[in-house]
């Protein structure tokens, strides 16, 4: 009797394994809700004079994308950051910063744009030169 139950179990297990096929769908990461905008910062390099107190001014254009964005810049001089919310695509804003927290060196800014519900797009390498 025991051999009959074991044999039936093995047969049933083999039948289930041979007749069921499961295919996993290829994994693809979710796409952003907004297309990536271009953040154009001009000028790319500035000589802002003697530290501390040198003033840098940028003309920043957000091109492309859709919806509104939040743009944040980290100054690179340990003086924090600046954020502009509700930035509409295809508009230009003037952003300035006085480098009061640093000394005579080269400062690298990091610019970030984030769409509502979307990823954060980072743009680095914008440089302000502060020579004392």
Wavefront OBJ file of the C-alpha trace (Angstrom):
o trace
v 0.000 0.000 0.000
v 2.798 2.379 0.879
v 4.523 1.800 -2.495
v 1.246 2.515 -4.287
v 0.765 5.879 -2.507
v 4.398 6.841 -3.085
v 4.166 5.856 -6.753
v 0.944 7.860 -7.182
v 2.577 10.860 -5.533
v 5.640 10.662 -7.819
v 3.411 10.254 -10.892
v 1.248 13.239 -9.883
v 4.312 15.392 -9.159
v 5.914 14.496 -12.506
v 2.631 15.234 -14.309
v 2.353 18.663 -12.673
v 5.965 19.548 -13.433
v 5.677 18.489 -17.089
v 2.378 20.237 -17.833
v 2.911 23.576 -16.142
v 5.246 26.105 -17.656
v 5.856 29.474 -16.165
v 7.630 32.153 -18.092
v 8.901 35.211 -16.349
v 8.444 38.427 -18.243
v 11.698 40.302 -18.808
v 12.171 42.961 -16.177
v 12.385 46.506 -17.414
v 12.766 49.511 -15.153
v 9.859 51.918 -15.017
v 10.233 54.978 -17.204
v 10.039 58.521 -15.874
v 6.710 60.313 -15.832
v 8.361 63.315 -17.487
v 10.957 63.374 -20.265
v 14.341 64.689 -19.181
v 14.730 68.444 -19.638
v 17.917 70.194 -20.691
v 19.299 72.590 -18.107
v 21.421 75.220 -19.848
v 23.590 77.314 -17.521
v 25.469 80.322 -18.874
v 28.241 81.310 -18.421
v 29.981 78.009 -17.706
v 32.969 79.701 -16.042
v 33.296 82.961 -14.129
v 36.114 84.811 -12.412
v 34.323 86.340 -9.450
v 37.182 88.282 -7.931
v 38.578 88.300 -4.430
v 37.230 86.018 -1.711
v 35.130 86.376 0.299
v 32.269 88.242 -1.307
v 32.582 87.482 -5.003
v 29.247 87.579 -6.829
v 28.429 85.070 -9.575
v 25.392 85.432 -11.863
v 23.994 82.699 -14.109
v 21.281 82.713 -16.760
v 19.596 79.332 -16.477
v 17.221 77.946 -19.109
v 15.118 74.820 -18.661
v 14.456 73.437 -22.147
v 12.191 70.549 -23.036
v 10.394 68.258 -20.679
v 6.809 68.733 -19.619
v 5.056 69.848 -16.480
v 6.770 71.913 -13.826
v 10.162 71.277 -12.303
v 12.034 72.054 -9.111
v 15.604 73.191 -9.805
v 18.211 73.068 -7.029
v 21.811 74.276 -7.137
v 24.452 73.435 -4.560
v 27.074 76.173 -4.586
v 30.128 74.101 -3.654
v 31.343 76.614 -1.046
v 29.679 75.031 2.045
v 27.053 77.800 2.010
v 24.105 75.511 1.322
v 21.926 75.477 -1.763
v 19.187 77.376 -3.598
v 15.888 75.958 -4.894
v 13.381 77.312 -7.420
v 9.999 75.549 -7.562
v 7.292 75.505 -10.259
v 9.793 76.161 -13.040
v 8.075 75.938 -16.412
v 9.960 74.463 -19.382
v 11.372 76.840 -22.003
v 11.878 79.695 -19.562
v 15.053 81.448 -18.408
v 15.770 82.677 -14.886
v 18.630 84.732 -13.465
v 20.245 83.103 -10.430
v 23.048 84.686 -8.415
v 25.146 83.789 -5.397
v 27.690 85.656 -3.301
v 30.563 83.400 -2.260
v 30.873 84.533 1.380
v 31.566 81.132 2.948
v 34.716 80.161 1.113
v 38.185 81.222 0.273
v 40.170 81.707 -2.943
v 39.637 78.460 -4.855
v 37.609 76.865 -7.637
v 33.992 76.041 -6.758
v 32.012 73.361 -8.598
v 28.244 73.700 -8.595
v 25.783 70.819 -8.921
v 22.480 71.629 -10.604
v 19.477 69.285 -10.285
v 16.050 69.339 -11.929
v 13.208 67.197 -10.599
v 9.813 66.753 -12.242
v 6.709 66.106 -10.165
v 6.658 62.360 -9.511
v 9.700 61.821 -11.689
v 13.378 61.185 -11.187
v 16.004 63.791 -10.402
v 18.242 64.823 -13.308
v 21.702 65.983 -12.223
v 23.948 68.350 -14.164
v 27.455 68.816 -12.775
v 30.615 70.534 -13.848
v 29.426 74.126 -13.866
v 32.369 76.020 -12.419
v 32.803 79.391 -10.761
v 36.399 80.463 -10.266
v 37.162 82.533 -7.200
v 40.770 83.732 -7.205
v 42.044 85.812 -4.343
l 1 2 3 4 5 6 7 8 9 10 11 12 13 14 15 16 17 18 19 20 21 22 23 24 25 26 27 28 29 30 31 32 33 34 35 36 37 38 39 40 41 42 43 44 45 46 47 48 49 50 51 52 53 54 55 56 57 58 59 60 61 62 63 64 65 66 67 68 69 70 71 72 73 74 75 76 77 78 79 80 81 82 83 84 85 86 87 88 89 90 91 92 93 94 95 96 97 98 99 100 101 102 103 104 105 106 107 108 109 110 111 112 113 114 115 116 117 118 119 120 121 122 123 124 125 126 127 128 129 130 131 132
